[in-house]
Amino acid sequence: MSQRDATEPTPVRRQAAPLLGAVETGGTKVVCGVGTTPEDVRVVATIPTTTPDETLRRVVDVLGPAGVTALGIGSFGPVDLDPASATWGHILKTTKPGWEGADVAGRLGRALGVPVAIDTDVNAAALGEGAAGAARGVDSFVYVTIGTGIGAGVVVDGRPIRGRPHPEVGHIPTPRDPGDTFPGICAFHGDCWEGMASGPAMEARWGARAETLPPEHPAWPVEARAIARGLATIVLTVAPRRIVLGGGVASAPGLLPLVRAALADQLGGYVAGFDQPGFLDAYVVPPALGGRAGVAGGIELARLGPFGGLPSEAVPRRAIREV
């Protein structure tokens, strides 16, 4: 039997990267994906959102056979993100029938037998865009979605901001056009940002869904100013290096240039550099991942690990219940 020359290097066997799972829960559907990195995410199933029992069991049926080693969840909310809370990973007060109090993170983690990380759906989308999309390489940015509601994921030094329970940027108060008497549609605040600029607000103001309005409709300059007022508040309070503007309303043809111009007008030359030619074209940008942002962010959550790398003493201890 020949022996290997002592000077010959020992071959290193490469291990396959662990397969991670991602779940994006929405009001009407749940998207499941798998991948090894956010760039490698693959959507494997889309499941209707019904009851918690039925929906979560179907998620387990999809991801269980895949053999994922960790799971990241981007959930509709509000969701308890406090790792010291007994209801960490549960849905809080919601209008979604049957989902209030649902233990989304715990039930999926126990059923799949893997560690779970959970965040809001908009924070997950922000992480996805930061890891593999329009904010890649940017350490601090905000992902804003303008659609049925308005939400924002605020990322600082690569991690989303969480609080009590998490930022609700859609409900910040915003100014209005002089003489505007539209009351807004928010059930809590009336004319907050979401009450004035969301898709349902546009429908209530103009009597038609946003996607049916042509680009030349007078609704769009009004909407651009309404969006820009909220963005100006974000610029002045968070000072992100980039804003990624997504959602069904924000994707309307021709709206983004109007928003950029309205934002410059709102800032009034106060913030240095924002009035330079072309600056806002690179500062307020559309998302790059489209419908994959949420599941890409779920993979990034799974990669970061449960509780976003918090120390072990902050990890909650909860009674175990089976799905």
Phi, psi and chi 1 to 4 in degrees:
 res  aa     phi    psi   chi1   chi2   chi3   chi4
   1 MET       -  127.5  179.6 -179.2  -64.0      -
   2 SER   -79.9  147.2   62.4      -      -      -
   3 GLN  -104.4  147.4  -68.6 -175.3  -29.8      -
   4 ARG   -68.6  136.4 -179.7  179.5  -61.6  -85.8
   5 ASP   -57.2  134.7 -169.2  -53.7      -      -
   6 ALA   -61.5  -24.2      -      -      -      -
   7 THR   -86.5   -9.6   61.5      -      -      -
   8 GLU   -81.4  128.7 -174.4  177.6  -15.3      -
   9 PRO   -66.3  144.1   22.7  -32.2      -      -
  10 THR   -74.7  128.8  -57.7      -      -      -
  11 PRO   -62.3  140.3    5.7   -7.8      -      -
  12 VAL  -101.5  125.6  176.5      -      -      -
  13 ARG   -86.3  121.5  179.5  172.0  -63.5  175.5
  14 ARG   -77.0  132.8  -68.5 -177.2  177.8  -89.3
  15 GLN   -93.3  140.6  -67.2 -175.7  -19.9      -
  16 ALA   -65.8  142.5      -      -      -      -
  17 ALA   -65.1  142.3      -      -      -      -
  18 PRO   -63.4  143.4   22.0  -32.0      -      -
  19 LEU   -85.4  127.0 -172.0   66.3      -      -
  20 LEU  -109.2  152.2  -53.2  172.9      -      -
  21 GLY  -111.8  152.1      -      -      -      -
  22 ALA  -137.1  140.6      -      -      -      -
  23 VAL  -133.3  128.1  174.7      -      -      -
  24 GLU  -116.1  110.1 -179.8 -174.4   17.0      -
  25 THR   -93.8  133.1   68.1      -      -      -
  26 GLY  -128.3  174.3      -      -      -      -
  27 GLY   -65.3  -28.1      -      -      -      -
  28 THR  -117.9  -19.6   60.1      -      -      -
  29 LYS  -150.7  158.4   65.1 -179.1 -179.3  179.7
  30 VAL  -122.5  127.6  175.2      -      -      -
  31 VAL  -105.5  128.7 -178.3      -      -      -
  32 CYS  -112.0  137.8  -58.6      -      -      -
  33 GLY  -142.2  163.7      -      -      -      -
  34 VAL  -135.2  158.1  -63.2      -      -      -
  35 GLY   174.6  170.6      -      -      -      -
  36 THR  -100.3  -23.6   56.0      -      -      -
  37 THR  -146.2  166.0   65.8      -      -      -
  38 PRO   -59.6  -27.6  -26.8   36.0      -      -
  39 GLU   -75.0  -17.4  -63.2   91.9  -20.3      -
  40 ASP  -108.1   13.4  176.9   46.2      -      -
  41 VAL   -69.7  141.1   65.2      -      -      -
  42 ARG  -129.6  126.9  -57.5 -179.9  -63.2  -78.6
  43 VAL   -75.6  125.4  172.9      -      -      -
  44 VAL  -108.6  -19.7  -66.8      -      -      -
  45 ALA  -164.8  149.1      -      -      -      -
  46 THR  -122.7  124.2  -59.4      -      -      -
  47 ILE  -118.0  135.2  -61.4  166.1      -      -
  48 PRO   -64.0  141.2  -17.3   29.1      -      -
  49 THR   -82.4  111.3  -56.3      -      -      -
  50 THR  -116.7 -120.6   56.3      -      -      -
  51 THR   -83.0  159.4   65.4      -      -      -
  52 PRO   -58.2  -44.2  -25.5   33.9      -      -
  53 ASP   -58.7  -51.9  -74.5  -14.1      -      -
  54 GLU   -67.2  -44.3  179.8 -178.8   11.8      -
  55 THR   -65.1  -47.8  -55.0      -      -      -
  56 LEU   -68.7  -34.7  -62.6  179.3      -      -
  57 ARG   -63.2  -39.0  -76.8 -162.7 -178.7   98.8
  58 ARG   -68.6  -34.8  -67.5 -172.3   66.4 -179.0
  59 VAL   -61.0  -44.6  170.5      -      -      -
  60 VAL   -62.6  -40.6  172.0      -      -      -
  61 ASP   -61.0  -32.7  -70.0  -17.8      -      -
  62 VAL   -79.5  -48.9  168.4      -      -      -
  63 LEU   -87.3  -23.3  -66.3 -179.8      -      -
  64 GLY   -56.6  -52.9      -      -      -      -
  65 PRO   -65.7  -17.8  -21.4   33.4      -      -
  66 ALA   -72.8  -21.5      -      -      -      -
  67 GLY    74.4   37.7      -      -      -      -
  68 VAL   -68.9  150.6  -61.8      -      -      -
  69 THR  -102.7  -12.4   59.0      -      -      -
  70 ALA  -160.0  159.3      -      -      -      -
  71 LEU  -133.6  135.9  179.7   67.0      -      -
  72 GLY  -117.2  133.3      -      -      -      -
  73 ILE  -121.3  126.8  -56.1  168.6      -      -
  74 GLY  -105.8  111.7      -      -      -      -
  75 SER  -112.9  145.8  176.5      -      -      -
  76 PHE   -63.6  160.9   68.4   83.2      -      -
  77 GLY  -135.8 -163.5      -      -      -      -
  78 PRO   -70.6  149.9   24.2  -32.1      -      -
  79 VAL  -129.0  143.1   59.4      -      -      -
  80 ASP   -77.9  115.4 -171.2  -14.0      -      -
  81 LEU  -109.0    7.0  -58.9  178.8      -      -
  82 ASP   -80.3  111.5 -178.8   -1.0      -      -
  83 PRO   -66.1  -15.8   23.1  -32.7      -      -
  84 ALA   -89.4   -3.6      -      -      -      -
  85 SER   -85.9  145.1  170.4      -      -      -
  86 ALA   -68.5  -16.4      -      -      -      -
  87 THR  -111.4   25.6   56.1      -      -      -
  88 TRP   -53.8  135.3  170.9   86.1      -      -
  89 GLY    82.0    2.7      -      -      -      -
  90 HIS   -93.9  150.7  -68.9   57.3      -      -
  91 ILE   -75.1  133.4  -58.1  -63.9      -      -
  92 LEU   -90.8 -153.6  -59.2  176.2      -      -
  93 LYS   -61.9  121.6 -169.3  173.2 -177.3   63.1
  94 THR  -143.6  155.4  179.8      -      -      -
  95 THR   -85.3   -4.4   57.3      -      -      -
  96 LYS   -75.3  112.8 -174.7   66.9  178.4  170.7
  97 PRO   -55.6  129.8  -24.6   34.4      -      -
  98 GLY    84.8   -9.5      -      -      -      -
  99 TRP   -95.2  -14.8  -78.2   84.4      -      -
 100 GLU   -61.2  125.3 -175.1  171.7  -27.8      -
 101 GLY    86.7   -1.4      -      -      -      -
 102 ALA   -66.3  129.8      -      -      -      -
 103 ASP   -88.3   77.4 -177.5    8.6      -      -
 104 VAL   -64.8  -51.6  175.5      -      -      -
 105 ALA   -66.3  -47.2      -      -      -      -
 106 GLY   -64.3  -43.6      -      -      -      -
 107 ARG   -67.1  -42.4  -66.8 -179.5   65.5  169.7
 108 LEU   -68.8  -40.4  -69.9  178.7      -      -
 109 GLY   -62.6  -43.8      -      -      -      -
 110 ARG   -68.5  -41.1  -71.0 -172.4  -67.2  -87.8
 111 ALA   -67.2  -36.3      -      -      -      -
 112 LEU   -90.3  -16.3  -66.4  170.8      -      -
 113 GLY    69.2   35.3      -      -      -      -
 114 VAL  -133.8  158.3  -60.9      -      -      -
 115 PRO   -67.7  147.3   21.2  -30.6      -      -
 116 VAL  -127.7  137.3  174.8      -      -      -
 117 ALA  -117.7  139.9      -      -      -      -
 118 ILE  -135.4  145.7 -172.0  168.9      -      -
 119 ASP  -151.8  178.9 -147.8  -39.3      -      -
 120 THR   -69.4  159.5   63.8      -      -      -
 121 ASP   -62.2  -38.1   48.5    3.0      -      -
 122 VAL   -73.7  -33.5   70.2      -      -      -
 123 ASN   -66.0  -39.1  -86.7   -3.8      -      -
 124 ALA   -62.8  -44.4      -      -      -      -
 125 ALA   -61.8  -38.3      -      -      -      -
 126 ALA   -61.9  -44.7      -      -      -      -
 127 LEU   -62.0  -38.4  -78.0  173.1      -      -
 128 GLY   -62.8  -46.5      -      -      -      -
 129 GLU   -66.1  -31.4  -71.1  -69.1  -19.4      -
 130 GLY   -73.6  -34.5      -      -      -      -
 131 ALA   -82.4  -33.8      -      -      -      -
 132 ALA  -144.5   13.8      -      -      -      -
 133 GLY  -133.0 -136.2      -      -      -      -
 134 ALA   -72.0  -13.9      -      -      -      -
 135 ALA  -114.5   19.2      -      -      -      -
 136 ARG   -61.4  131.3 -174.1  170.2 -172.6  171.6
 137 GLY    83.8   -0.2      -      -      -      -
 138 VAL  -102.7  122.2 -179.0      -      -      -
 139 ASP   -78.0  -29.4   59.7   -8.6      -      -
 140 SER  -134.4  120.4  -61.3      -      -      -
 141 PHE  -156.1  170.4   65.9   94.3      -      -
 142 VAL  -128.0  130.5  177.3      -      -      -
 143 TYR  -101.8  120.9  174.1   90.7      -      -
 144 VAL  -114.7  134.4  177.3      -      -      -
 145 THR  -118.7  128.3  177.7      -      -      -
 146 ILE  -115.0  108.5  -47.8  -78.7      -      -
 147 GLY  -154.2 -126.4      -      -      -      -
 148 THR   -58.3  -35.2  -56.5      -      -      -
 149 GLY  -132.6 -170.3      -      -      -      -
 150 ILE  -127.3  128.8  -65.7  179.7      -      -
 151 GLY  -140.9  164.7      -      -      -      -
 152 ALA  -148.4  137.8      -      -      -      -
 153 GLY  -104.5  118.5      -      -      -      -
 154 VAL  -100.9  115.1 -178.5      -      -      -
 155 VAL  -110.7  123.8  175.9      -      -      -
 156 VAL  -126.2  126.3  177.4      -      -      -
 157 ASP    53.1   39.2  -66.9  -28.1      -      -
 158 GLY    82.0   -1.6      -      -      -      -
 159 ARG  -122.8  139.3  -62.5  -65.6  178.3   94.1
 160 PRO   -71.2  143.1   24.5  -32.2      -      -
 161 ILE   -75.0  131.8  -70.8  178.0      -      -
 162 ARG  -125.7  152.3  -54.8  179.3 -177.7   95.1
 163 GLY  -149.0 -124.4      -      -      -      -
 164 ARG  -123.8   88.0 -172.1  173.8  174.5   87.5
 165 PRO   -88.8  -31.7   31.4  -32.8      -      -
 166 HIS  -165.6  160.9   43.4   75.0      -      -
 167 PRO   -58.1  138.9  -24.9   34.9      -      -
 168 GLU  -118.1   68.5  -69.1  -77.3    4.4      -
 169 VAL   -63.4  -28.1  174.6      -      -      -
 170 GLY   -62.9  -16.7      -      -      -      -
 171 HIS  -107.5   16.4  -66.6  -82.1      -      -
 172 ILE   -70.2  146.4   58.2  175.9      -      -
 173 PRO   -73.8  141.3   23.5  -30.5      -      -
 174 THR  -131.9  152.1   56.3      -      -      -
 175 PRO   -68.0  175.5  -11.4   24.8      -      -
 176 ARG  -135.1  164.9   55.0  170.2   66.6 -130.0
 177 ASP   -61.2  143.4  -73.8  -22.8      -      -
 178 PRO   -56.5  131.8  -24.4   33.9      -      -
 179 GLY    82.5   -2.5      -      -      -      -
 180 ASP   -74.5  121.9 -178.0   10.5      -      -
 181 THR  -106.4    4.0   59.4      -      -      -
 182 PHE   -61.4  126.3  177.7   62.6      -      -
 183 PRO   -79.4  -12.6   28.5  -35.1      -      -
 184 GLY    84.7  165.5      -      -      -      -
 185 ILE  -122.3    3.2   56.3  101.6      -      -
 186 CYS   -69.5  128.8  177.0      -      -      -
 187 ALA   -66.7  -20.6      -      -      -      -
 188 PHE   -98.9  -39.8  -64.4   94.1      -      -
 189 HIS  -125.0   -4.2  -47.6  111.9      -      -
 190 GLY    71.2  -90.3      -      -      -      -
 191 ASP  -104.1   36.9   60.4   -8.2      -      -
 192 CYS   -68.4 -179.1   64.1      -      -      -
 193 TRP   -57.6  -48.9 -165.5   19.2      -      -
 194 GLU   -63.5  -37.7 -177.5  172.5  -67.7      -
 195 GLY   -66.4  -20.2      -      -      -      -
 196 MET  -108.0  -26.0  -62.9  -63.8  -74.2      -
 197 ALA  -124.1   -3.2      -      -      -      -
 198 SER   -73.0  170.6   64.8      -      -      -
 199 GLY   -58.0  -49.3      -      -      -      -
 200 PRO   -60.7  -31.3  -27.9   36.3      -      -
 201 ALA   -66.6  -41.1      -      -      -      -
 202 MET   -61.7  -43.6  -70.9 -166.1   70.2      -
 203 GLU   -62.5  -41.2 -176.3  173.8    1.8      -
 204 ALA   -66.8  -35.6      -      -      -      -
 205 ARG   -75.2  -42.3 -178.3 -167.8  -74.4  -91.4
 206 TRP  -106.8   -7.7  -59.2  101.1      -      -
 207 GLY    75.4   19.2      -      -      -      -
 208 ALA  -155.4  150.5      -      -      -      -
 209 ARG   -67.8  146.8  -66.4  176.4   63.0   86.0
 210 ALA   -56.5  -40.3      -      -      -      -
 211 GLU   -68.7  -12.0   60.7  -93.0   27.5      -
 212 THR   -94.5   -7.3   68.3      -      -      -
 213 LEU   -86.9  128.8  -59.4  175.1      -      -
 214 PRO   -69.8  159.7   24.7  -33.1      -      -
 215 PRO   -58.3  -28.0  -24.4   33.5      -      -
 216 GLU   -85.7    1.5   64.8  -85.2   10.4      -
 217 HIS   -66.6  142.1 -164.5  -80.2      -      -
 218 PRO   -64.9   -9.7   19.5  -31.4      -      -
 219 ALA   -64.0  -32.9      -      -      -      -
 220 TRP   -72.2  -40.7  -65.9  114.8      -      -
 221 PRO   -61.4  -36.7  -24.7   34.9      -      -
 222 VAL   -64.8  -43.8  174.2      -      -      -
 223 GLU   -65.7  -40.2  176.8   66.9    6.0      -
 224 ALA   -60.2  -42.7      -      -      -      -
 225 ARG   -66.7  -38.3  -68.1 -167.9  -64.6  -86.7
 226 ALA   -64.6  -41.9      -      -      -      -
 227 ILE   -65.9  -43.9  -67.4  173.9      -      -
 228 ALA   -63.2  -31.4      -      -      -      -
 229 ARG   -63.8  -41.6  -68.9 -176.3 -177.0  107.9
 230 GLY   -68.4  -40.0      -      -      -      -
 231 LEU   -63.5  -37.1  -63.4 -174.5      -      -
 232 ALA   -62.2  -39.4      -      -      -      -
 233 THR   -62.3  -40.7  -61.5      -      -      -
 234 ILE   -63.8  -45.0  -70.3  172.5      -      -
 235 VAL   -59.1  -43.5  169.7      -      -      -
 236 LEU   -79.5  -20.7  -65.2  169.7      -      -
 237 THR  -104.8  -36.7   55.7      -      -      -
 238 VAL  -101.1  -29.7 -178.8      -      -      -
 239 ALA    53.5   52.8      -      -      -      -
 240 PRO   -71.5  160.0   29.6  -35.6      -      -
 241 ARG   -82.3  -16.1  -63.0 -174.4 -176.3  -83.0
 242 ARG  -159.2  151.0 -175.6  168.6  -62.6  166.9
 243 ILE  -120.5  125.3  -66.2  174.8      -      -
 244 VAL  -101.4  120.1 -179.0      -      -      -
 245 LEU  -109.5  108.8 -173.2   59.1      -      -
 246 GLY  -124.8 -169.7      -      -      -      -
 247 GLY   101.4  161.4      -      -      -      -
 248 GLY   -61.0  -43.4      -      -      -      -
 249 VAL   -68.3  -44.1  171.7      -      -      -
 250 ALA   -64.6  -20.7      -      -      -      -
 251 SER   -85.8    3.8   64.7      -      -      -
 252 ALA   -60.7  137.2      -      -      -      -
 253 PRO   -57.3  131.0  -23.3   33.0      -      -
 254 GLY    83.2   -5.3      -      -      -      -
 255 LEU   -75.9  -39.1  178.9   60.7      -      -
 256 LEU   -58.8  -45.8 -170.3   53.6      -      -
 257 PRO   -59.9  -35.6  -23.8   34.6      -      -
 258 LEU   -65.6  -39.4  -65.2  178.1      -      -
 259 VAL   -64.8  -44.2  170.0      -      -      -
 260 ARG   -59.9  -44.9  -69.7  172.2  177.6  142.5
 261 ALA   -64.3  -41.1      -      -      -      -
 262 ALA   -67.5  -34.7      -      -      -      -
 263 LEU   -65.5  -44.2  175.9   58.1      -      -
 264 ALA   -58.5  -40.7      -      -      -      -
 265 ASP   -66.3  -41.2 -176.3   63.7      -      -
 266 GLN   -62.4  -40.1  -76.6  -69.4  -45.4      -
 267 LEU   -74.9  -22.7  -66.1  174.3      -      -
 268 GLY    60.7   27.0      -      -      -      -
 269 GLY    79.4    6.2      -      -      -      -
 270 TYR   -72.7  -38.8  179.3   74.0      -      -
 271 VAL   -90.6  123.1 -177.2      -      -      -
 272 ALA   -60.7  134.9      -      -      -      -
 273 GLY    93.8  -22.3      -      -      -      -
 274 PHE   -69.9  -19.1  -83.7   64.2      -      -
 275 ASP   -95.4    5.5   54.1   -4.7      -      -
 276 GLN   -73.6  142.0  -66.8  179.3    0.1      -
 277 PRO   -57.3  128.9  -24.7   33.8      -      -
 278 GLY    83.0   -9.7      -      -      -      -
 279 PHE   -60.7  -48.0  175.7   83.9      -      -
 280 LEU   -69.5  -20.5  -76.8  170.6      -      -
 281 ASP   -64.2  -31.5  -67.6  -15.4      -      -
 282 ALA   -97.4   -9.3      -      -      -      -
 283 TYR   -94.0  -44.7 -175.2   79.6      -      -
 284 VAL  -106.1  108.6 -178.8      -      -      -
 285 VAL  -128.1  156.0  -59.6      -      -      -
 286 PRO   -77.6  158.9   28.4  -34.0      -      -
 287 PRO   -66.8  152.7   20.7  -27.9      -      -
 288 ALA   -99.4  -21.0      -      -      -      -
 289 LEU   -97.5  -10.3  -61.0 -178.9      -      -
 290 GLY    58.4 -131.5      -      -      -      -
 291 GLY   -72.0   -5.9      -      -      -      -
 292 ARG   -90.8   -4.6  -65.3 -172.2  -61.0  114.8
 293 ALA   -60.5  -43.1      -      -      -      -
 294 GLY   -63.9  -45.2      -      -      -      -
 295 VAL   -74.2  -32.3  -73.1      -      -      -
 296 ALA   -62.5  -39.9      -      -      -      -
 297 GLY   -67.1  -33.2      -      -      -      -
 298 GLY   -62.4  -40.7      -      -      -      -
 299 ILE   -63.3  -40.2  -64.1  -63.6      -      -
 300 GLU   -65.9  -39.9 -179.7   68.1   -1.8      -
 301 LEU   -59.6  -45.3  -78.1  168.6      -      -
 302 ALA   -61.9  -37.6      -      -      -      -
 303 ARG   -67.4  -39.4 -170.0 -169.7   67.6   80.0
 304 LEU   -69.2  -29.5  -68.8  172.5      -      -
 305 GLY    99.1  164.5      -      -      -      -
 306 PRO   -57.5  140.5  -23.0   32.7      -      -
 307 PHE    64.1   19.2  -44.1  110.7      -      -
 308 GLY    60.1   32.8      -      -      -      -
 309 GLY    83.1   17.2      -      -      -      -
 310 LEU   -66.1  153.9  -71.2  174.4      -      -
 311 PRO   -63.5  154.0   19.9  -31.1      -      -
 312 SER   -60.1  -30.2   59.3      -      -      -
 313 GLU   -69.4  -15.2   59.9  -93.0   22.5      -
 314 ALA   -88.6   -7.0      -      -      -      -
 315 VAL   -73.1  129.1  174.5      -      -      -
 316 PRO   -69.8  152.7   26.4  -33.5      -      -
 317 ARG  -112.6  117.1  -57.4  -68.7 -173.5 -100.2
 318 ARG  -131.1  154.4  -62.8  179.7  -58.0  -83.1
 319 ALA   -65.0  143.8      -      -      -      -
 320 ILE   -91.0  127.9  -64.0  177.3      -      -
 321 ARG  -128.5  142.2  -59.3 -169.8  -53.8  -85.4
 322 GLU   -82.8  156.0  -64.9  -60.9  -33.6      -
 323 VAL   -66.7      -  173.0      -      -      -
